[in-house]
Amino acid sequence: MAVNNEYTGLLDARQSSVQSNVHAADPAVTRSLVTPSTAVPRCAAPRSLYVRLLKRPLDAIVASILLVMLSPVFLAAAVLVLRDSPGPIIFRQRRIGRHGESFVLYKFRTMSWNPDREFEFVRDVDGTLRHKVRNDSRVTRVGRTLRRCSIDELPQLWNIVKGDMSLIGPRPELPQIVERYSSWQHDRHLLRPGLTGWWQVSGRSDRPMHEHTELDIHYVENASFAMDVKIAFRTIRVVLRGLGAF
């Protein structure tokens, strides 16, 4: 398919611009660029006590508490989505998680419902093919508000309780994109994907997921309780300011 071939080319071409993005996000991130043809040893999964023993139970406890505390927000969002446009309240989409295993991710539906177009590349204003762009005509009126406040992501708290995801980690990518990864890019799957993560607080939707594998791998290699707390506070600031949300 022509679109898929062009998108594959974009994944290969990403190397020319990603280094400046990585350093702009945080000076501490100094991972060198790797071309798909270069032999790259897989990075080691974090060995800290926090990651090995404490991160998962802490995720489950915090997510469960948030589900209860935010239940009025869930109810209000569900009513608004239902009244705004026909279709299901919850949007389900298959994503790739830890160790490359797929799972069903939950979101509040923010687009006009068309199951035949669940995954579709669209052309951005600069001509780049993406699966998420600004001013997408498919996004509903309520959907724009939910996205701007990141409320559409809240059902993923259930993914966290189930063990599919973590509060903080690399964002889960679409299978259609992961199948075009080079081998070194799969290192981002050494940890559970997160509701938020390192690259989200460095630009959110302003930057496509596949262009920030280096940022995800930086997190995988350096994950700690202190880093998670830092990302959590940055996430609150980014969400309140509506940065990169569309």
CYANA upper distance limits for C-alpha pairs under 8 A (distance plus 0.5 A):
  1 MET  CA      5 ASN  CA      6.83
  2 ALA  CA      6 GLU  CA      6.70
  3 VAL  CA      7 TYR  CA      6.63
  3 VAL  CA    121 PHE  CA      7.96
  3 VAL  CA    129 LEU  CA      8.50
  4 ASN  CA      8 THR  CA      6.60
  5 ASN  CA      9 GLY  CA      6.91
  6 GLU  CA     10 LEU  CA      6.92
  7 TYR  CA     11 LEU  CA      6.93
  7 TYR  CA    129 LEU  CA      7.11
  8 THR  CA     12 ASP  CA      7.06
  8 THR  CA    180 ARG  CA      7.08
  9 GLY  CA     13 ALA  CA      6.59
 10 LEU  CA     14 ARG  CA      6.55
 11 LEU  CA    180 ARG  CA      8.21
 11 LEU  CA    181 TYR  CA      8.40
 11 LEU  CA    210 HIS  CA      7.73
 11 LEU  CA    211 GLU  CA      8.12
 12 ASP  CA     36 PRO  CA      7.94
 14 ARG  CA     18 VAL  CA      6.74
 14 ARG  CA    211 GLU  CA      6.78
 15 GLN  CA     19 GLN  CA      7.84
 15 GLN  CA     33 LEU  CA      7.47
 15 GLN  CA     34 VAL  CA      8.17
 15 GLN  CA     35 THR  CA      7.44
 17 SER  CA     21 ASN  CA      7.47
 18 VAL  CA     22 VAL  CA      6.69
 18 VAL  CA    211 GLU  CA      6.92
 18 VAL  CA    212 HIS  CA      7.67
 19 GLN  CA     23 HIS  CA      6.92
 19 GLN  CA     32 SER  CA      8.14
 19 GLN  CA     33 LEU  CA      7.13
 20 SER  CA     24 ALA  CA      6.50
 21 ASN  CA     25 ALA  CA      6.65
 22 VAL  CA     26 ASP  CA      7.27
 22 VAL  CA     29 VAL  CA      6.96
 22 VAL  CA     30 THR  CA      8.15
 22 VAL  CA    212 HIS  CA      8.08
 22 VAL  CA    214 GLU  CA      7.63
 22 VAL  CA    215 LEU  CA      7.05
 23 HIS  CA     27 PRO  CA      5.73
 23 HIS  CA     28 ALA  CA      8.12
 23 HIS  CA     29 VAL  CA      6.58
 23 HIS  CA     30 THR  CA      7.32
 25 ALA  CA     29 VAL  CA      8.34
 25 ALA  CA    199 TRP  CA      8.28
 25 ALA  CA    202 SER  CA      5.79
 25 ALA  CA    203 GLY  CA      8.46
 29 VAL  CA    215 LEU  CA      7.97
 29 VAL  CA    218 HIS  CA      7.34
 31 ARG  CA    214 GLU  CA      7.38
 31 ARG  CA    218 HIS  CA      7.93
 34 VAL  CA     38 THR  CA      6.91
 34 VAL  CA     40 VAL  CA      8.08
 36 PRO  CA    182 SER  CA      6.05
 36 PRO  CA    183 SER  CA      8.14
 36 PRO  CA    184 TRP  CA      8.24
 40 VAL  CA    184 TRP  CA      6.56
 41 PRO  CA    184 TRP  CA      7.96
 42 ARG  CA    184 TRP  CA      6.94
 42 ARG  CA    187 ASP  CA      6.80
 43 CYS  CA    187 ASP  CA      6.95
 43 CYS  CA    217 ILE  CA      8.49
 43 CYS  CA    221 GLU  CA      7.46
 44 ALA  CA    221 GLU  CA      7.29
 45 ALA  CA    190 LEU  CA      6.56
 45 ALA  CA    191 LEU  CA      7.96
 45 ALA  CA    220 VAL  CA      6.99
 45 ALA  CA    221 GLU  CA      6.83
 46 PRO  CA     51 VAL  CA      7.12
 46 PRO  CA     52 ARG  CA      8.24
 46 PRO  CA    220 VAL  CA      6.94
 46 PRO  CA    221 GLU  CA      6.14
 46 PRO  CA    222 ASN  CA      7.14
 46 PRO  CA    223 ALA  CA      6.87
 47 ARG  CA     51 VAL  CA      7.29
 47 ARG  CA     52 ARG  CA      6.99
 48 SER  CA     52 ARG  CA      6.75
 48 SER  CA    223 ALA  CA      8.49
 48 SER  CA    224 SER  CA      7.47
 49 LEU  CA     53 LEU  CA      6.21
 49 LEU  CA     54 LEU  CA      7.44
 50 TYR  CA     54 LEU  CA      5.19
 50 TYR  CA     55 LYS  CA      6.12
 50 TYR  CA    224 SER  CA      6.96
 50 TYR  CA    225 PHE  CA      6.91
 51 VAL  CA     55 LYS  CA      5.58
 51 VAL  CA     56 ARG  CA      8.14
 51 VAL  CA    223 ALA  CA      7.58
 51 VAL  CA    224 SER  CA      7.15
 51 VAL  CA    225 PHE  CA      8.44
 53 LEU  CA     57 PRO  CA      8.25
 54 LEU  CA     58 LEU  CA      6.56
 55 LYS  CA     59 ASP  CA      6.55
 56 ARG  CA     60 ALA  CA      6.85
 56 ARG  CA    163 GLY  CA      8.31
 56 ARG  CA    166 SER  CA      7.62
 57 PRO  CA     61 ILE  CA      6.71
 58 LEU  CA     62 VAL  CA      6.56
 59 ASP  CA     63 ALA  CA      6.39
 59 ASP  CA    160 ILE  CA      7.21
 59 ASP  CA    161 VAL  CA      7.86
 59 ASP  CA    166 SER  CA      6.46
 59 ASP  CA    167 LEU  CA      6.38
 60 ALA  CA     64 SER  CA      6.53
 60 ALA  CA    160 ILE  CA      6.81
 60 ALA  CA    161 VAL  CA      5.36
 60 ALA  CA    162 LYS  CA      8.46
 60 ALA  CA    163 GLY  CA      8.15
 61 ILE  CA     65 ILE  CA      6.80
 61 ILE  CA    161 VAL  CA      8.40
 62 VAL  CA     66 LEU  CA      6.65
 63 ALA  CA     67 LEU  CA      6.60
 63 ALA  CA    157 LEU  CA      5.92
 63 ALA  CA    158 TRP  CA      7.92
 63 ALA  CA    160 ILE  CA      6.97
 63 ALA  CA    161 VAL  CA      6.67
 63 ALA  CA    167 LEU  CA      8.06
 64 SER  CA     68 VAL  CA      7.08
 64 SER  CA    157 LEU  CA      8.02
 64 SER  CA    158 TRP  CA      8.45
 64 SER  CA    161 VAL  CA      7.00
 65 ILE  CA     69 MET  CA      6.68
 66 LEU  CA     70 LEU  CA      6.23
 66 LEU  CA    157 LEU  CA      8.18
 67 LEU  CA     71 SER  CA      6.45
 67 LEU  CA    157 LEU  CA      7.20
 67 LEU  CA    158 TRP  CA      8.21
 70 LEU  CA     74 PHE  CA      6.86
 71 SER  CA     75 LEU  CA      6.70
 72 PRO  CA     76 ALA  CA      6.68
 73 VAL  CA     77 ALA  CA      6.52
 74 PHE  CA     78 ALA  CA      6.55
 74 PHE  CA    154 LEU  CA      8.33
 75 LEU  CA     79 VAL  CA      6.79
 76 ALA  CA     80 LEU  CA      6.77
 77 ALA  CA     81 VAL  CA      6.62
 77 ALA  CA    108 PHE  CA      8.22
 77 ALA  CA    146 LEU  CA      8.35
 77 ALA  CA    151 ILE  CA      8.33
 78 ALA  CA     82 LEU  CA      6.61
 78 ALA  CA     89 ILE  CA      6.44
 78 ALA  CA    108 PHE  CA      7.98
 79 VAL  CA     83 ARG  CA      6.65
 80 LEU  CA     84 ASP  CA      6.42
 80 LEU  CA    142 VAL  CA      7.31
 81 VAL  CA     85 SER  CA      7.15
 81 VAL  CA     89 ILE  CA      6.47
 81 VAL  CA    108 PHE  CA      8.09
 81 VAL  CA    109 ARG  CA      7.44
 81 VAL  CA    110 THR  CA      8.04
 81 VAL  CA    142 VAL  CA      7.05
 81 VAL  CA    143 GLY  CA      7.99
 82 LEU  CA     86 PRO  CA      7.17
 82 LEU  CA     87 GLY  CA      7.80
 82 LEU  CA     88 PRO  CA      7.85
 82 LEU  CA     89 ILE  CA      6.49
 84 ASP  CA    140 THR  CA      8.03
 84 ASP  CA    141 ARG  CA      7.97
 84 ASP  CA    142 VAL  CA      7.01
 85 SER  CA    112 SER  CA      7.26
 85 SER  CA    140 THR  CA      8.04
 86 PRO  CA    112 SER  CA      8.06
 86 PRO  CA    113 TRP  CA      7.40
 87 GLY  CA    112 SER  CA      8.06
 87 GLY  CA    113 TRP  CA      5.90
 88 PRO  CA    109 ARG  CA      7.57
 88 PRO  CA    113 TRP  CA      8.20
 89 ILE  CA    108 PHE  CA      6.44
 89 ILE  CA    109 ARG  CA      6.19
 90 ILE  CA    106 TYR  CA      6.94
 90 ILE  CA    107 LYS  CA      6.09
 90 ILE  CA    108 PHE  CA      5.14
 90 ILE  CA    109 ARG  CA      5.86
 91 PHE  CA    106 TYR  CA      6.33
 91 PHE  CA    107 LYS  CA      5.60
 91 PHE  CA    108 PHE  CA      6.15
 91 PHE  CA    109 ARG  CA      5.29
 92 ARG  CA    104 VAL  CA      6.64
 92 ARG  CA    105 LEU  CA      6.12
 92 ARG  CA    106 TYR  CA      5.43
 92 ARG  CA    107 LYS  CA      7.08
 93 GLN  CA    104 VAL  CA      5.96
 93 GLN  CA    105 LEU  CA      5.77
 93 GLN  CA    106 TYR  CA      7.28
 94 ARG  CA    102 SER  CA      6.95
 94 ARG  CA    103 PHE  CA      6.05
 94 ARG  CA    104 VAL  CA      4.99
 94 ARG  CA    105 LEU  CA      6.46
 94 ARG  CA    174 LEU  CA      7.42
 94 ARG  CA    175 PRO  CA      7.81
 95 ARG  CA    102 SER  CA      5.98
 95 ARG  CA    103 PHE  CA      6.11
 95 ARG  CA    104 VAL  CA      6.72
 95 ARG  CA    105 LEU  CA      6.86
 95 ARG  CA    172 PRO  CA      6.22
 95 ARG  CA    173 GLU  CA      6.05
 95 ARG  CA    174 LEU  CA      5.39
 95 ARG  CA    175 PRO  CA      6.46
 96 ILE  CA    100 GLY  CA      6.11
 96 ILE  CA    101 GLU  CA      6.15
 96 ILE  CA    102 SER  CA      4.87
 96 ILE  CA    103 PHE  CA      6.89
 96 ILE  CA    172 PRO  CA      6.05
 96 ILE  CA    173 GLU  CA      6.08
 96 ILE  CA    174 LEU  CA      6.76
 96 ILE  CA    175 PRO  CA      6.52
 96 ILE  CA    178 VAL  CA      8.06
 97 GLY  CA    101 GLU  CA      5.77
 97 GLY  CA    102 SER  CA      6.20
 97 GLY  CA    103 PHE  CA      7.27
 97 GLY  CA    164 ASP  CA      7.49
 97 GLY  CA    165 MET  CA      7.87
 97 GLY  CA    172 PRO  CA      6.25
 97 GLY  CA    173 GLU  CA      8.22
 97 GLY  CA    189 HIS  CA      6.68
 97 GLY  CA    191 LEU  CA      8.46
 97 GLY  CA    192 ARG  CA      6.47
 97 GLY  CA    193 PRO  CA      6.21
 98 ARG  CA    164 ASP  CA      8.38
 98 ARG  CA    189 HIS  CA      5.29
 98 ARG  CA    190 LEU  CA      6.26
 98 ARG  CA    191 LEU  CA      5.86
 98 ARG  CA    192 ARG  CA      5.14
 98 ARG  CA    193 PRO  CA      7.10
 99 HIS  CA    189 HIS  CA      5.72
 99 HIS  CA    190 LEU  CA      6.21
 99 HIS  CA    191 LEU  CA      7.99
100 GLY  CA    186 HIS  CA      8.10
100 GLY  CA    189 HIS  CA      6.46
102 SER  CA    175 PRO  CA      8.40
103 PHE  CA    164 ASP  CA      7.30
105 LEU  CA    156 GLN  CA      7.14
105 LEU  CA    159 ASN  CA      7.25
106 TYR  CA    153 GLU  CA      8.11
106 TYR  CA    155 PRO  CA      6.00
106 TYR  CA    156 GLN  CA      5.94
106 TYR  CA    158 TRP  CA      8.45
106 TYR  CA    159 ASN  CA      7.72
107 LYS  CA    152 ASP  CA      5.91
107 LYS  CA    153 GLU  CA      5.78
107 LYS  CA    154 LEU  CA      7.37
107 LYS  CA    155 PRO  CA      5.83
107 LYS  CA    156 GLN  CA      7.01
108 PHE  CA    151 ILE  CA      8.26
108 PHE  CA    152 ASP  CA      5.12
108 PHE  CA    153 GLU  CA      7.34
108 PHE  CA    154 LEU  CA      8.24
108 PHE  CA    155 PRO  CA      7.32
109 ARG  CA    143 GLY  CA      7.53
109 ARG  CA    152 ASP  CA      7.60
110 THR  CA    139 VAL  CA      6.19
110 THR  CA    140 THR  CA      6.38
110 THR  CA    142 VAL  CA      7.50
110 THR  CA    143 GLY  CA      4.31
110 THR  CA    144 ARG  CA      7.48
110 THR  CA    146 LEU  CA      7.75
110 THR  CA    147 ARG  CA      7.99
110 THR  CA    152 ASP  CA      7.71
111 MET  CA    138 ARG  CA      5.73
111 MET  CA    139 VAL  CA      4.66
111 MET  CA    140 THR  CA      5.77
111 MET  CA    143 GLY  CA      6.88
112 SER  CA    138 ARG  CA      6.06
112 SER  CA    139 VAL  CA      6.81
112 SER  CA    140 THR  CA      6.65
114 ASN  CA    118 GLU  CA      7.22
119 PHE  CA    131 HIS  CA      7.71
120 GLU  CA    131 HIS  CA      6.50
121 PHE  CA    129 LEU  CA      6.47
121 PHE  CA    130 ARG  CA      5.76
121 PHE  CA    131 HIS  CA      5.03
121 PHE  CA    132 LYS  CA      8.25
122 VAL  CA    129 LEU  CA      6.00
122 VAL  CA    130 ARG  CA      5.90
122 VAL  CA    131 HIS  CA      6.30
122 VAL  CA    132 LYS  CA      7.77
122 VAL  CA    133 VAL  CA      7.90
123 ARG  CA    127 GLY  CA      5.99
123 ARG  CA    128 THR  CA      5.97
123 ARG  CA    129 LEU  CA      4.96
123 ARG  CA    130 ARG  CA      6.65
123 ARG  CA    133 VAL  CA      8.34
124 ASP  CA    128 THR  CA      5.69
124 ASP  CA    129 LEU  CA      6.64
124 ASP  CA    130 ARG  CA      7.19
124 ASP  CA    133 VAL  CA      6.47
124 ASP  CA    134 ARG  CA      8.16
130 ARG  CA    208 PRO  CA      8.26
132 LYS  CA    136 ASP  CA      8.11
133 VAL  CA    246 PHE  CA      7.94
134 ARG  CA    246 PHE  CA      6.40
135 ASN  CA    139 VAL  CA      8.41
135 ASN  CA    246 PHE  CA      8.30
139 VAL  CA    143 GLY  CA      6.31
139 VAL  CA    144 ARG  CA      6.91
140 THR  CA    144 ARG  CA      6.78
141 ARG  CA    145 THR  CA      7.45
142 VAL  CA    146 LEU  CA      6.78
143 GLY  CA    147 ARG  CA      6.57
143 GLY  CA    152 ASP  CA      8.24
144 ARG  CA    148 ARG  CA      6.55
144 ARG  CA    246 PHE  CA      7.22
145 THR  CA    149 CYS  CA      6.82
146 LEU  CA    150 SER  CA      6.27
146 LEU  CA    151 ILE  CA      5.42
146 LEU  CA    152 ASP  CA      5.72
147 ARG  CA    151 ILE  CA      6.77
147 ARG  CA    152 ASP  CA      6.22
147 ARG  CA    153 GLU  CA      8.47
147 ARG  CA    245 ALA  CA      6.66
147 ARG  CA    246 PHE  CA      6.28
148 ARG  CA    239 VAL  CA      8.30
148 ARG  CA    242 GLY  CA      6.22
148 ARG  CA    245 ALA  CA      5.61
148 ARG  CA    246 PHE  CA      6.43
149 CYS  CA    239 VAL  CA      6.71
149 CYS  CA    240 LEU  CA      7.80
149 CYS  CA    242 GLY  CA      7.03
149 CYS  CA    245 ALA  CA      8.20
150 SER  CA    154 LEU  CA      7.96
150 SER  CA    239 VAL  CA      7.24
150 SER  CA    245 ALA  CA      7.86
153 GLU  CA    195 LEU  CA      8.00
155 PRO  CA    159 ASN  CA      7.89
156 GLN  CA    160 ILE  CA      6.87
156 GLN  CA    165 MET  CA      8.35
156 GLN  CA    195 LEU  CA      7.32
157 LEU  CA    161 VAL  CA      6.84
157 LEU  CA    167 LEU  CA      8.36
157 LEU  CA    195 LEU  CA      8.26
158 TRP  CA    162 LYS  CA      6.65
159 ASN  CA    163 GLY  CA      6.76
159 ASN  CA    164 ASP  CA      5.70
159 ASN  CA    165 MET  CA      6.11
160 ILE  CA    164 ASP  CA      6.23
160 ILE  CA    165 MET  CA      5.02
160 ILE  CA    166 SER  CA      5.81
160 ILE  CA    167 LEU  CA      7.27
161 VAL  CA    165 MET  CA      8.40
164 ASP  CA    192 ARG  CA      7.39
164 ASP  CA    193 PRO  CA      8.16
165 MET  CA    192 ARG  CA      5.70
165 MET  CA    193 PRO  CA      5.54
165 MET  CA    194 GLY  CA      6.01
165 MET  CA    195 LEU  CA      7.67
166 SER  CA    192 ARG  CA      6.22
166 SER  CA    193 PRO  CA      6.36
166 SER  CA    194 GLY  CA      5.06
166 SER  CA    195 LEU  CA      6.93
167 LEU  CA    194 GLY  CA      5.54
167 LEU  CA    195 LEU  CA      5.49
167 LEU  CA    196 THR  CA      6.94
168 ILE  CA    193 PRO  CA      7.69
168 ILE  CA    194 GLY  CA      4.71
168 ILE  CA    195 LEU  CA      6.20
168 ILE  CA    196 THR  CA      5.52
168 ILE  CA    197 GLY  CA      5.63
168 ILE  CA    228 ASP  CA      6.94
168 ILE  CA    231 ILE  CA      8.11
168 ILE  CA    232 ALA  CA      8.14
169 GLY  CA    191 LEU  CA      7.48
169 GLY  CA    192 ARG  CA      6.90
169 GLY  CA    193 PRO  CA      5.36
169 GLY  CA    194 GLY  CA      4.35
169 GLY  CA    195 LEU  CA      7.56
169 GLY  CA    196 THR  CA      6.84
169 GLY  CA    197 GLY  CA      5.34
169 GLY  CA    198 TRP  CA      7.81
169 GLY  CA    216 ASP  CA      8.08
169 GLY  CA    219 TYR  CA      7.76
169 GLY  CA    220 VAL  CA      8.20
170 PRO  CA    188 ARG  CA      6.97
170 PRO  CA    189 HIS  CA      8.25
170 PRO  CA    191 LEU  CA      8.12
170 PRO  CA    192 ARG  CA      7.89
170 PRO  CA    193 PRO  CA      5.24
170 PRO  CA    194 GLY  CA      5.90
170 PRO  CA    196 THR  CA      7.92
170 PRO  CA    197 GLY  CA      6.05
170 PRO  CA    198 TRP  CA      7.77
170 PRO  CA    199 TRP  CA      8.43
170 PRO  CA    216 ASP  CA      5.74
170 PRO  CA    219 TYR  CA      8.07
170 PRO  CA    220 VAL  CA      8.40
171 ARG  CA    193 PRO  CA      5.56
171 ARG  CA    194 GLY  CA      5.76
171 ARG  CA    195 LEU  CA      7.23
171 ARG  CA    196 THR  CA      7.22
171 ARG  CA    197 GLY  CA      7.11
171 ARG  CA    209 MET  CA      8.02
172 PRO  CA    193 PRO  CA      5.70
172 PRO  CA    194 GLY  CA      7.63
173 GLU  CA    177 ILE  CA      7.50
173 GLU  CA    178 VAL  CA      7.12
173 GLU  CA    209 MET  CA      7.64
173 GLU  CA    210 HIS  CA      8.39
174 LEU  CA    178 VAL  CA      6.79
175 PRO  CA    179 GLU  CA      6.50
176 GLN  CA    180 ARG  CA      7.77
177 ILE  CA    181 TYR  CA      7.40
177 ILE  CA    210 HIS  CA      8.06
181 TYR  CA    185 GLN  CA      6.42
181 TYR  CA    186 HIS  CA      7.57
182 SER  CA    186 HIS  CA      7.91
183 SER  CA    187 ASP  CA      8.49
185 GLN  CA    213 THR  CA      6.75
186 HIS  CA    190 LEU  CA      8.21
187 ASP  CA    217 ILE  CA      6.88
187 ASP  CA    220 VAL  CA      8.37
188 ARG  CA    213 THR  CA      7.32
188 ARG  CA    216 ASP  CA      6.24
188 ARG  CA    217 ILE  CA      5.75
188 ARG  CA    220 VAL  CA      7.06
189 HIS  CA    193 PRO  CA      7.85
190 LEU  CA    220 VAL  CA      7.56
191 LEU  CA    220 VAL  CA      7.17
196 THR  CA    200 GLN  CA      6.73
196 THR  CA    201 VAL  CA      8.36
196 THR  CA    231 ILE  CA      8.35
196 THR  CA    232 ALA  CA      8.30
196 THR  CA    235 THR  CA      7.63
197 GLY  CA    201 VAL  CA      7.20
197 GLY  CA    216 ASP  CA      8.24
197 GLY  CA    231 ILE  CA      7.06
198 TRP  CA    202 SER  CA      7.13
198 TRP  CA    215 LEU  CA      6.93
198 TRP  CA    216 ASP  CA      7.06
198 TRP  CA    219 TYR  CA      7.01
198 TRP  CA    231 ILE  CA      6.95
199 TRP  CA    203 GLY  CA      6.99
199 TRP  CA    204 ARG  CA      7.03
199 TRP  CA    212 HIS  CA      7.17
199 TRP  CA    215 LEU  CA      6.32
199 TRP  CA    216 ASP  CA      7.27
200 GLN  CA    204 ARG  CA      4.40
200 GLN  CA    205 SER  CA      7.80
200 GLN  CA    235 THR  CA      8.19
201 VAL  CA    231 ILE  CA      7.43
201 VAL  CA    234 ARG  CA      6.56
201 VAL  CA    235 THR  CA      6.28
201 VAL  CA    238 VAL  CA      7.06
203 GLY  CA    207 ARG  CA      6.60
203 GLY  CA    243 LEU  CA      7.72
203 GLY  CA    244 GLY  CA      6.22
204 ARG  CA    243 LEU  CA      7.69
204 ARG  CA    244 GLY  CA      5.41
204 ARG  CA    245 ALA  CA      7.14
205 SER  CA    244 GLY  CA      5.46
205 SER  CA    245 ALA  CA      6.28
205 SER  CA    246 PHE  CA      7.36
206 ASP  CA    244 GLY  CA      5.54
206 ASP  CA    245 ALA  CA      8.14
207 ARG  CA    211 GLU  CA      7.49
207 ARG  CA    212 HIS  CA      8.14
208 PRO  CA    212 HIS  CA      7.64
209 MET  CA    213 THR  CA      7.73
212 HIS  CA    216 ASP  CA      7.00
213 THR  CA    217 ILE  CA      6.58
214 GLU  CA    218 HIS  CA      6.53
215 LEU  CA    219 TYR  CA      6.92
216 ASP  CA    220 VAL  CA      6.82
217 ILE  CA    221 GLU  CA      6.60
218 HIS  CA    222 ASN  CA      6.67
219 TYR  CA    223 ALA  CA      5.81
222 ASN  CA    227 MET  CA      8.35
223 ALA  CA    227 MET  CA      6.70
223 ALA  CA    228 ASP  CA      7.66
224 SER  CA    228 ASP  CA      6.72
225 PHE  CA    229 VAL  CA      6.72
226 ALA  CA    230 LYS  CA      6.72
227 MET  CA    231 ILE  CA      6.71
228 ASP  CA    232 ALA  CA      6.54
229 VAL  CA    233 PHE  CA      6.80
230 LYS  CA    234 ARG  CA      6.72
231 ILE  CA    235 THR  CA      6.44
232 ALA  CA    236 ILE  CA      6.95
233 PHE  CA    237 ARG  CA      6.97
234 ARG  CA    238 VAL  CA      6.61
235 THR  CA    239 VAL  CA      6.49
236 ILE  CA    240 LEU  CA      6.59
237 ARG  CA    241 ARG  CA      6.71
238 VAL  CA    242 GLY  CA      6.47
238 VAL  CA    243 LEU  CA      5.91
239 VAL  CA    243 LEU  CA      7.05
239 VAL  CA    245 ALA  CA      8.49
